[in-house]
Amino acid sequence: MVFMDSKNNQNSDLPVRLERRTVFESEYLSLHVDRVRQPNGFIIERFHFVEYPGPAVGVVVEDEDGRVVLVRVPRYTVNTCSWSVPAGGVDRGEEVLISAQREVREETGFESHEHRLVYSYFPQDGSSNKQFHLVHCKAGAQTGTFDPDEISEVRWFSRGEIEAMIDRHEIEDGLGLTALLLWLRQSP
């Protein structure tokens, strides 16, 4: 993602970064405090920007019976263990569809095929450059097991079960919820 600074902004409709102070850096994210000029000239003196090194991918994997595989993931940040789609980071230089295939294999033990990018979006575009890519694919053979350091359980769910889980607010992860809602919208 290109972020305009005062030297390379050719589009007057975009904000311009005037200064940057990096508060924290790690391999997973960086936190910057930027000074930003809005297109109308207004200056934001302290814009907090969470920068991620790359996008993430979430995958809806459907079997021949129309069921979807979900993974149960313990999340320290929100103190839950809930169901979601297989997901993870896109490695530097890796294509999104290859990342999707890798994440499905790592998190479920299943191979997958017929991958297609369905949607891409920025879930927190007011404070972060994090981008999510949503992929739909078909399940292949089970060639391994899930990673017990990341995943608590793997299970197949019917369309009706997914709809009921959403109705009961049991899908709490935004990436997983968005991926499943788009799947429900596109499937018969």
KANOR-V317347 format. One record per helix or strand of 2 or more residues. SS is the DSSP state (hx for helix, st for strand). FROM is the first residue (numbers start at 1). TO is the last residue. Records with the same first field share a line. If there is no record, write none. Layout:
SS->FROM-TO ; FROM-TO
This chain:
st->16-25 ; 30-37 ; 43-51 ; 56-62 ; 68-75 ; 80-84 ; 86-89 ; 110-121 ; 132-142 ; 153-157
hx->96-108 ; 159-167 ; 174-186
